[in-house]
């Protein structure tokens, strides 16, 4: 397992090239016992055994639960090179129940998100949901934004991570109040978490609330927090194809910030290709290239943010 921007594809290419020099083609039957343990917040776990004696490609779909009690169904593709030309797809009979449960969870979340949105709009609080893969520089961007604007506007921050309060500490040191939410095994923030954090922060009318979601380009796309808009942050070190790999997220955002532009030439980043990929997925997305570390083009972002706040107050 790796972070999204770890460079695992390049490593795999090299490994596969090496293996291809030594592998012998062969076909034989084989047995598999695929057991997938899924832990729950109440301390127990379930194991799904799958005993197969076959030599074909097959796909397993296993629902698993989060700490908050809801389930997501994620496909696990177990591909075997000893294929006989037939594909078998195994689906658990509980898939329909899982889908129904997800719909109920999303419905409950959306209802709370609607209340959050009404609260924000009623007080003129501009709430922004920042989403990205781990290591894109979200926190560094928020720090730079706070330092640039803290004398002009009140800013509060909700920090979402599975563990630690490291980012909330950084935000406070930059000059803004912050609440840390630790999701444990959860892969995203949810509307009720934001509602509880807002009670503690009590943002002033006419202020900005920046919500840094858990580093993940999948689950946060599904969960409305009551924000005015989602802002995606990608970095030059991740390559140009993130929007193509994670289209659901990039369709859900209104602004895409390409961070770490100071490193672009060092990692052979093609900005034009990245912008084209974003536009192919979301033609309406506004794109801003900058470096939170050096301040390169940071004013393009902070000026846009000030204008958004001004328009939101009207």
C-alpha positions as CSV (number, residue, x, y, z in Angstrom):
1,X,0.0,0.0,0.0
2,X,1.3,3.5,-0.8
3,X,0.2,7.1,-1.0
4,X,-1.3,8.1,-4.3
5,X,1.8,10.1,-5.3
6,X,4.5,7.7,-4.3
7,X,5.7,6.8,-7.8
8,X,4.6,3.1,-7.5
9,X,3.7,2.9,-11.2
10,X,7.3,3.6,-12.3
11,X,8.6,1.1,-9.7
12,X,6.2,-1.6,-10.9
13,X,7.2,-1.0,-14.6
14,X,10.9,-1.7,-13.6
15,X,9.9,-4.7,-11.6
16,X,7.8,-6.2,-14.3
17,X,10.5,-5.7,-16.9
18,X,12.9,-7.7,-14.7
19,X,10.4,-10.5,-14.1
20,X,9.6,-10.8,-17.8
21,X,13.1,-11.9,-18.4
22,X,12.8,-14.9,-16.1
23,X,9.2,-16.1,-16.1
24,X,8.1,-19.3,-17.9
25,X,4.6,-19.6,-19.3
26,X,2.6,-22.4,-17.7
27,X,-1.0,-23.4,-17.0
28,X,-2.1,-25.4,-14.0
29,X,-5.0,-25.5,-11.7
30,X,-4.5,-24.0,-8.3
31,X,-6.4,-23.5,-5.1
32,X,-7.1,-20.2,-3.4
33,X,-8.4,-19.4,0.0
34,X,-9.1,-15.6,-0.1
35,X,-10.0,-14.5,3.4
36,X,-10.7,-10.8,3.8
37,X,-10.9,-9.7,7.5
38,X,-12.9,-6.5,8.0
39,X,-12.7,-4.9,11.4
40,X,-15.6,-3.0,13.0
41,X,-15.6,-0.2,15.6
42,X,-17.1,-2.6,18.2
43,X,-13.9,-4.7,18.2
44,X,-15.0,-7.7,16.2
45,X,-14.1,-8.7,12.7
46,X,-15.6,-10.7,9.9
47,X,-13.6,-13.0,7.5
48,X,-15.0,-13.9,4.1
49,X,-13.5,-17.2,2.9
50,X,-13.5,-18.0,-0.8
51,X,-12.2,-21.5,-1.7
52,X,-11.5,-21.8,-5.4
53,X,-9.9,-24.6,-7.4
54,X,-9.6,-23.0,-10.8
55,X,-7.3,-21.2,-13.1
56,X,-9.2,-18.1,-14.3
57,X,-9.4,-14.4,-13.8
58,X,-12.0,-13.5,-11.1
59,X,-13.3,-10.4,-9.3
60,X,-14.5,-10.2,-5.7
61,X,-16.6,-7.5,-4.2
62,X,-16.4,-7.2,-0.4
63,X,-18.4,-4.7,1.7
64,X,-16.7,-3.4,4.8
65,X,-17.7,-1.1,7.6
66,X,-16.2,2.1,8.8
67,X,-16.0,3.3,12.4
68,X,-19.2,5.3,12.0
69,X,-21.1,2.2,11.2
70,X,-21.7,2.5,7.5
71,X,-20.4,0.3,4.8
72,X,-18.8,0.8,1.4
73,X,-18.4,-1.8,-1.2
74,X,-15.0,-1.9,-2.9
75,X,-13.9,-4.3,-5.6
76,X,-10.8,-6.4,-5.0
77,X,-9.5,-7.8,-8.3
78,X,-7.4,-11.0,-7.9
79,X,-5.9,-11.6,-11.3
80,X,-4.2,-14.9,-11.9
81,X,-1.9,-15.4,-14.9
82,X,-3.1,-19.0,-15.5
83,X,-6.1,-18.0,-17.4
84,X,-8.3,-20.4,-19.4
85,X,-10.1,-17.7,-21.3
86,X,-13.1,-17.5,-19.1
87,X,-13.8,-14.7,-16.6
88,X,-15.9,-15.4,-13.5
89,X,-17.4,-12.7,-11.4
90,X,-18.4,-13.5,-7.8
91,X,-20.7,-11.1,-6.0
92,X,-21.9,-11.5,-2.4
93,X,-25.7,-11.8,-2.0
94,X,-25.5,-8.9,0.4
95,X,-24.6,-6.4,-2.3
96,X,-28.1,-5.1,-2.6
97,X,-28.4,-4.6,1.2
98,X,-25.0,-2.8,1.2
99,X,-26.2,-0.4,-1.6
100,X,-29.4,0.3,0.4
101,X,-27.4,1.0,3.5
102,X,-25.1,3.3,1.6
103,X,-28.1,5.2,0.2
104,X,-29.4,5.6,3.8
105,X,-26.1,6.8,5.1
106,X,-25.6,9.3,2.2
107,X,-29.2,10.5,2.7
108,X,-28.6,11.2,6.4
109,X,-25.3,12.9,5.6
110,X,-27.0,15.1,2.9
111,X,-29.7,16.2,5.4
112,X,-27.0,17.4,7.9
113,X,-25.0,19.0,5.1
114,X,-28.1,21.0,4.1
115,X,-28.4,22.3,7.6
116,X,-24.7,23.1,7.7
117,X,-25.1,25.0,4.4
118,X,-28.0,27.0,5.6
119,X,-26.1,27.9,8.8
120,X,-23.1,29.1,6.7
121,X,-25.2,31.0,4.3
122,X,-27.2,32.7,7.0
123,X,-24.0,34.1,8.6
124,X,-22.1,34.8,5.4
125,X,-19.5,32.2,6.3
126,X,-17.7,31.0,3.1
127,X,-17.0,27.3,3.7
128,X,-14.5,25.5,1.3
129,X,-13.8,21.8,1.3
130,X,-10.2,21.1,0.3
131,X,-9.6,17.7,-1.2
132,X,-6.5,16.0,-2.5
133,X,-4.3,12.9,-2.3
134,X,-1.8,12.7,0.6
135,X,1.3,14.9,0.2
136,X,-0.2,17.4,-2.3
137,X,0.5,20.3,0.0
138,X,-3.0,21.1,1.2
139,X,-1.8,22.1,4.7
140,X,1.1,24.2,3.3
141,X,-1.4,26.0,1.0
142,X,-3.7,26.7,4.0
143,X,-0.8,28.0,6.0
144,X,0.3,30.3,3.2
145,X,-3.3,31.5,2.7
146,X,-3.7,32.3,6.4
147,X,-0.5,34.3,6.6
148,X,-1.4,36.3,3.5
149,X,-5.0,37.1,4.5
150,X,-5.2,36.9,8.4
151,X,-5.0,40.7,8.7
152,X,-7.9,41.2,6.2
153,X,-10.4,38.4,7.1
154,X,-11.2,36.0,9.9
155,X,-10.2,32.4,8.9
156,X,-11.1,29.2,10.8
157,X,-9.9,25.7,9.8
158,X,-11.2,22.2,10.3
159,X,-8.4,19.6,9.9
160,X,-9.3,16.0,8.9
161,X,-6.8,13.2,9.3
162,X,-6.9,9.6,10.4
163,X,-4.5,10.2,13.3
164,X,-2.4,13.0,14.9
165,X,-3.0,16.7,15.5
166,X,0.1,17.7,13.5
167,X,-1.8,19.7,10.9
168,X,-4.0,21.6,13.4
169,X,-0.8,22.6,15.3
170,X,0.7,24.0,12.1
171,X,-2.5,25.9,11.3
172,X,-2.6,27.5,14.7
173,X,1.0,28.5,14.4
174,X,0.2,30.1,11.1
175,X,-2.4,32.3,12.9
176,X,-5.8,30.7,12.6
177,X,-8.1,28.8,15.1
178,X,-8.2,25.1,14.2
179,X,-10.1,22.0,15.2
180,X,-8.6,18.6,14.5
181,X,-10.9,15.7,13.6
182,X,-9.3,12.2,13.7
183,X,-11.4,9.7,11.7
184,X,-9.5,6.6,12.8
185,X,-10.0,4.1,10.0
186,X,-12.4,6.5,8.2
187,X,-11.4,7.8,4.8
188,X,-13.3,11.1,4.7
189,X,-15.0,13.7,6.8
190,X,-18.8,13.7,7.1
191,X,-21.3,16.5,7.6
192,X,-22.0,15.7,11.3
193,X,-18.3,15.9,12.1
194,X,-18.2,19.4,10.5
195,X,-21.3,20.4,12.4
196,X,-19.7,19.5,15.8
197,X,-16.4,21.2,14.9
198,X,-18.3,24.4,13.9
199,X,-19.9,24.6,17.3
200,X,-16.5,24.8,18.9
201,X,-15.0,27.2,16.3
202,X,-18.0,29.5,16.1
203,X,-16.8,31.3,13.0
204,X,-17.6,35.0,12.8
205,X,-20.1,36.3,10.3
206,X,-18.4,37.2,7.0
207,X,-15.4,34.9,7.7
208,X,-13.9,32.0,5.8
209,X,-14.0,28.3,7.0
210,X,-11.4,26.1,5.3
211,X,-12.1,22.4,5.7
212,X,-9.0,20.2,5.0
213,X,-10.5,16.8,4.2
214,X,-8.7,13.5,4.7
215,X,-6.1,12.9,2.0
216,X,-8.0,10.7,-0.5
217,X,-9.3,11.3,-4.0
218,X,-12.1,8.7,-3.8
219,X,-14.5,8.8,-0.8
220,X,-14.6,12.6,-0.1
221,X,-16.2,13.1,-3.6
222,X,-19.4,11.4,-2.3
223,X,-19.9,13.3,0.9
224,X,-21.3,16.8,1.0
225,X,-20.2,18.7,4.1
226,X,-22.4,21.8,3.4
227,X,-19.5,23.7,1.8
228,X,-19.9,26.4,-0.8
229,X,-17.5,24.5,-3.1
230,X,-14.8,21.9,-3.2
231,X,-11.3,22.9,-4.1
232,X,-9.0,20.1,-5.4
233,X,-5.2,20.4,-4.7
234,X,-2.9,18.4,-6.9
235,X,0.9,18.7,-7.1
236,X,3.4,18.6,-9.9
237,X,5.1,15.6,-8.2
238,X,1.9,13.5,-8.8
239,X,2.1,13.6,-12.6
240,X,-0.4,15.0,-15.1
241,X,-3.0,12.2,-15.1
242,X,-4.7,12.4,-11.7
243,X,-7.9,14.0,-13.1
244,X,-8.2,11.0,-15.5
245,X,-7.6,8.4,-12.8
246,X,-10.1,10.1,-10.3
247,X,-12.7,11.7,-12.5
248,X,-15.5,11.6,-9.9
249,X,-13.6,13.9,-7.6
250,X,-12.5,16.3,-10.3
251,X,-16.0,16.6,-11.6
252,X,-17.2,17.5,-8.1
253,X,-14.8,20.5,-7.7
254,X,-15.1,24.1,-8.8
255,X,-11.4,25.0,-8.5
256,X,-8.2,23.0,-9.1
257,X,-5.0,24.3,-7.6
258,X,-1.8,22.8,-9.1
259,X,0.7,23.1,-6.3
260,X,4.5,22.8,-6.2
261,X,5.0,24.6,-9.5
262,X,8.5,25.4,-8.3
263,X,9.3,21.7,-8.7
264,X,7.7,21.3,-12.2
265,X,11.0,21.4,-14.2
266,X,12.7,19.0,-11.8
267,X,10.0,16.3,-12.2
268,X,9.3,16.8,-15.9
269,X,5.8,18.0,-15.2
270,X,3.8,19.0,-18.3
271,X,1.5,21.7,-17.1
272,X,-0.3,22.0,-20.4
273,X,-1.2,18.3,-20.4
274,X,-2.4,18.5,-16.8
275,X,-4.6,21.5,-17.6
276,X,-6.0,19.6,-20.7
277,X,-6.7,16.5,-18.6
278,X,-8.6,18.6,-16.0
279,X,-10.6,20.3,-18.7
280,X,-11.5,17.0,-20.4
281,X,-13.1,15.8,-17.1
282,X,-14.5,19.2,-15.9
283,X,-14.5,21.9,-18.5
284,X,-15.9,24.4,-16.0
285,X,-13.2,24.0,-13.4
286,X,-11.0,27.0,-12.7
287,X,-7.3,26.2,-12.6
288,X,-4.6,28.0,-10.6
289,X,-1.0,27.0,-10.7
290,X,1.2,28.1,-7.8
291,X,3.8,27.2,-5.2
292,X,2.7,27.3,-1.5
293,X,6.3,26.9,-0.5
294,X,7.8,29.8,-2.5
295,X,4.7,32.0,-2.9
296,X,4.9,31.8,-6.7
297,X,1.5,33.0,-8.0
298,X,0.0,32.7,-4.5
299,X,-1.7,36.1,-5.0
300,X,-3.7,34.6,-7.9
301,X,-5.3,32.3,-5.3
302,X,-5.7,34.7,-2.5
303,X,-7.2,37.4,-4.7
304,X,-9.6,34.8,-6.1
305,X,-10.5,33.8,-2.5
306,X,-11.2,37.4,-1.5
307,X,-13.4,37.9,-4.5
308,X,-15.3,34.7,-3.6
309,X,-15.9,36.0,-0.1
310,X,-17.0,39.4,-1.3
311,X,-19.5,37.8,-3.8
312,X,-20.7,35.4,-1.1
313,X,-21.5,38.2,1.3
314,X,-23.7,39.9,-1.2
